[in-house]
Amino acid sequence: MRPKNIKTRAHKLLFIGLVAFSSITISAFDLDNFNQDNAVELGQDLINMPYGLHQVNKSDNHAETLIIGIHGSNSEGYEWVYPLWKLNNDFTEVYFYRWNDEQCANKDNYILINSLAKALKDNPNIQNIKVLAHSYGGLHLLHSLSLIEEFLETQSRSLKTEIHFIASLLSPPKLISLGCNMDNNFKNTYSMSVYNWKTIQSLDGAFRNYAKDPQELKAPSNIETRLPSSYNGRKLGHNWSISWVADQIFKE
């Protein structure tokens, strides 16, 4: 359980270093089983996983790149199956992070850091980290950035880290922000590379009724990309955005 007397980020990092790493599992889920007909079924398997970080590819622990996918609110999982499959190769360790998306996005962010620490411990050859977050999961990741950065500073190895916000709720309505007592004073720059992949708001079923685009990120150093209107002959809306971004990352 999380101690109630943790008051500073330094103490939180100490807690991260001492905590038993029990929030990460190797799941029976296997991305190699993916085909065009079973995305919904596999997606249900993803979202039925218990909270924590789950490895979803076969591994020999020799890969140099760590991939972590963070789902949004009320996710059905299927929108993540192709993207994770696309990014899975001999050089990557692929993980899916299940978190309680029914709670405030700025709550229990330390669990993500604990999970990242365990994944790095289990994979000593990792040199690159790519964290992809979608929708409400992007807000959870946004409120975890400072903790991630502080944790990375404690590592003896150099870790090139990319943060990818995909169709993410980065400027939430005041009802959410005030109700969750969110501190929105984020840094202008981070040691990590921050990418903000934004859908066309009018085509995004989750965001089109917002008065202002909630995907805006008040951080001058982030790299913004507006997604096109279509993808493989389909309207490029909220859930297809992850697949489009995965294709772009795969090209790198």
Secondary structure by P-SEA (a helix, b strand, c coil): ccccccccaaaaaaaaacccccccccccccccccccccaaaaaaaaaaccccbbbcccccccccbbbbbbbccccccccaaaaaaaaccccbbbbbbbccccccccccaaaaaaaaaaaaaacccccbbbbbbcaaaaaaaaaaaaaaaaaaaacccccbbbbbbccccccccaaaaaaacccccccccccbbbbbbbcccccccccccccccccccccccbbbbbbccccccccccccaaaaaaaaaaaac
